Amino acid sequence: LVQLRTGHAPLKKHLYDIQRADSPICDACEIEPETVLHFLVDCRKRVEHRLPLTLALGRAARSVPVLLNSPEALSPLFQFIARTKRFKSVFGDL
């Protein structure tokens, strides 16, 4: 959670900035840089993973500040992250 809040999560844009990735582009959609906003809200390839998050939070699921700070959002947020398996290589099963 802290890494997502600070933008220092192991997402492609951050890894590219610290020279740990060859490209900042999202591996899922291959269109935009994989930032926290892109990963949590915008990536078109993660819509299916995001659906339960959207059902749980409604429009608030499109707000990064709500997702990262609201106590009600934490459980659905971490369920979304686990469904994407995006951080599995770094953190294992979440």
Backbone as numpy.savetxt, mean C-alpha at the origin, in Angstrom:
# Nx Ny Nz CAx CAy CAz Cx Cy Cz
3.39 0.13 9.82 2.56 1.33 9.82 3.43 2.58 9.82
4.47 2.57 10.65 5.37 3.73 10.70 6.05 3.94 9.35
6.45 2.86 8.72 7.10 2.98 7.42 6.15 3.56 6.38
4.91 3.16 6.40 3.94 3.73 5.47 3.70 5.21 5.78
3.60 5.54 7.05 3.39 6.94 7.44 4.54 7.84 7.01
5.77 7.34 7.09 6.94 8.16 6.76 7.34 8.06 5.29
6.71 7.16 4.55 7.08 6.97 3.15 8.31 6.11 2.97
8.76 5.48 4.04 9.96 4.64 3.98 9.63 3.16 3.95
8.47 2.82 3.42 8.07 1.42 3.27 8.81 0.82 2.08
8.96 -0.48 2.05 9.67 -1.12 0.94 8.82 -1.17 -0.34
8.43 0.02 -0.80 7.73 0.16 -2.06 8.72 0.66 -3.11
8.42 0.41 -4.37 9.39 0.66 -5.44 9.93 2.09 -5.48
9.10 3.09 -5.26 9.56 4.48 -5.32 10.62 4.75 -4.26
10.37 4.32 -3.04 11.35 4.51 -1.98 12.61 3.69 -2.24
12.44 2.46 -2.66 13.61 1.62 -2.94 14.45 2.20 -4.08
13.78 2.77 -5.07 14.50 3.43 -6.16 15.26 4.65 -5.64
14.63 5.42 -4.78 15.26 6.62 -4.22 16.52 6.29 -3.43
16.54 5.12 -2.79 17.71 4.74 -2.00 18.60 3.74 -2.77
18.39 3.68 -4.07 19.20 2.86 -4.99 19.14 1.37 -4.68
17.96 0.89 -4.31 17.75 -0.54 -4.06 16.80 -1.16 -5.08
16.35 -0.36 -6.04 15.51 -0.85 -7.14 15.92 -0.13 -8.41
15.78 -0.83 -9.53 16.16 -0.25 -10.82 15.15 0.74 -11.36
13.92 0.66 -10.86 12.85 1.51 -11.36 11.87 1.80 -10.22
11.24 2.98 -10.25 10.22 3.29 -9.25 8.83 2.79 -9.64
8.70 2.22 -10.83 7.39 1.85 -11.37 6.82 0.61 -10.68
5.56 0.69 -10.36 4.81 -0.40 -9.69 4.87 -1.68 -10.52
5.24 -2.78 -9.90 5.28 -4.06 -10.59 3.89 -4.59 -10.92
2.89 -4.19 -10.15 1.53 -4.69 -10.37 0.90 -4.08 -11.62
0.90 -2.76 -11.72 0.24 -2.10 -12.85 1.20 -1.71 -13.96
2.46 -1.57 -13.62 3.51 -1.18 -14.57 3.23 0.16 -15.25
2.55 1.07 -14.52 2.19 2.37 -15.09 2.78 3.53 -14.30
2.56 3.52 -12.99 2.93 4.66 -12.14 3.98 4.25 -11.10
4.68 5.24 -10.55 5.59 4.93 -9.43 4.81 4.36 -8.26
5.38 3.36 -7.61 4.73 2.72 -6.47 5.04 3.51 -5.20
4.22 4.49 -4.93 4.29 5.29 -3.71 3.29 4.74 -2.71
3.27 5.28 -1.52 2.28 4.87 -0.52 0.88 5.14 -1.05
0.64 6.33 -1.60 -0.66 6.68 -2.16 -1.05 5.70 -3.26
-0.14 5.44 -4.17 -0.44 4.53 -5.27 -0.78 3.13 -4.75
0.04 2.61 -3.86 -0.18 1.27 -3.32 -1.52 1.16 -2.58
-1.80 2.11 -1.71 -2.99 2.03 -0.87 -4.28 2.41 -1.58
-4.22 3.35 -2.52 -5.44 3.94 -3.05 -5.59 3.83 -4.57
-4.53 4.04 -5.32 -4.66 4.25 -6.76 -4.39 3.07 -7.68
-3.60 2.12 -7.28 -3.19 1.05 -8.20 -4.41 0.27 -8.70
-4.58 0.28 -10.01 -5.73 -0.38 -10.63 -5.66 -1.90 -10.51
-4.49 -2.44 -10.40 -4.33 -3.89 -10.30 -4.63 -4.42 -8.90
-4.81 -3.54 -7.94 -5.08 -3.96 -6.57 -6.53 -3.69 -6.16
-7.39 -3.41 -7.12 -8.80 -3.12 -6.83 -9.46 -4.30 -6.12
-9.20 -5.50 -6.59 -9.81 -6.68 -5.97 -9.35 -6.85 -4.52
-8.07 -6.62 -4.27 -7.54 -6.71 -2.91 -8.14 -5.61 -2.03
-8.42 -4.46 -2.64 -8.90 -3.29 -1.91 -10.39 -3.34 -1.62
-11.15 -4.20 -2.29 -12.61 -4.22 -2.15 -13.07 -4.39 -0.70
-12.56 -5.35 0.08 -12.99 -5.44 1.48 -12.65 -4.19 2.29
-11.56 -3.56 1.99 -11.18 -2.31 2.65 -12.21 -1.23 2.34
-12.59 -1.15 1.09 -13.59 -0.17 0.66 -14.95 -0.46 1.29
-15.32 -1.72 1.35 -16.60 -2.08 1.97 -16.61 -1.75 3.45
-15.48 -1.91 4.11 -15.39 -1.64 5.55 -15.38 -0.15 5.87
-14.73 0.64 5.01 -14.52 2.06 5.33 -15.25 3.03 4.43
-15.82 2.56 3.36 -16.51 3.46 2.42 -15.53 4.43 1.77
-15.96 5.67 1.61 -15.12 6.68 0.96 -13.82 6.94 1.71
-13.81 6.68 3.00 -12.61 6.90 3.80 -11.46 6.00 3.35
-11.77 4.92 2.64 -10.73 4.01 2.15 -9.87 4.67 1.08
-10.29 5.82 0.57 -9.50 6.55 -0.43 -8.66 7.67 0.18
-8.66 7.74 1.49 -7.91 8.79 2.19 -6.72 8.18 2.92
-5.53 8.49 2.46 -4.32 7.97 3.12 -4.25 8.41 4.58
-4.54 9.68 4.91 -4.50 10.06 6.33 -5.45 9.22 7.19
-6.65 8.93 6.68 -7.58 8.09 7.43 -7.03 6.68 7.56
-6.56 6.12 6.45 -6.04 4.75 6.46 -4.89 4.58 7.45
-4.02 5.58 7.53 -2.82 5.44 8.35 -2.97 5.95 9.78
-4.09 6.60 10.08 -4.23 7.20 11.41 -5.49 6.83 12.17
-6.51 6.38 11.49 -7.76 6.07 12.16 -7.71 4.67 12.77
-8.01 4.56 14.06 -8.01 3.23 14.70 -8.97 2.25 14.01
-10.09 2.74 13.49 -11.06 1.88 12.81 -10.51 1.34 11.49
-9.53 2.02 10.92 -9.00 1.61 9.62 -7.87 0.59 9.73
-7.27 0.46 10.89 -6.06 -0.36 10.99 -6.29 -1.82 10.64
-7.30 -2.44 11.18 -7.54 -3.85 10.87 -7.84 -4.07 9.39
-8.77 -3.32 8.78 -8.99 -3.49 7.34 -7.75 -3.16 6.51
-6.98 -2.17 6.94 -5.75 -1.82 6.22 -4.77 -2.97 6.22
-4.53 -3.56 7.38 -3.57 -4.65 7.44 -4.08 -5.91 6.75
-5.39 -6.08 6.70 -5.95 -7.19 5.93 -5.70 -6.97 4.43
-5.87 -5.73 3.98 -5.56 -5.40 2.59 -4.10 -5.68 2.28
-3.22 -5.20 3.13 -1.78 -5.40 2.92 -1.46 -6.89 2.86
-2.03 -7.67 3.75 -1.79 -9.11 3.75 -2.30 -9.76 2.46
-3.47 -9.33 1.98 -4.02 -9.90 0.74 -3.13 -9.60 -0.46
-2.48 -8.46 -0.49 -1.64 -8.12 -1.63 -0.35 -8.94 -1.64
0.08 -9.42 -0.48 1.34 -10.14 -0.32 2.54 -9.30 -0.78
2.35 -7.99 -0.81 3.38 -7.08 -1.31 4.62 -7.05 -0.42
4.47 -7.23 0.88 5.60 -7.13 1.79 6.05 -8.50 2.31
5.54 -9.57 1.71 5.84 -10.92 2.20 7.34 -11.21 2.20
8.04 -10.77 1.18 9.49 -11.07 1.10 10.28 -10.34 2.18
9.73 -9.24 2.69 10.42 -8.46 3.71 9.96 -8.85 5.12
8.64 -8.97 5.31 8.08 -9.18 6.64 7.49 -10.57 6.87
7.44 -11.41 5.85 6.80 -12.69 5.97 5.29 -12.53 5.94
4.56 -13.53 6.42 3.10 -13.43 6.45 2.67 -12.42 7.51
1.78 -11.52 7.10 1.28 -10.51 8.02 -0.07 -10.94 8.58
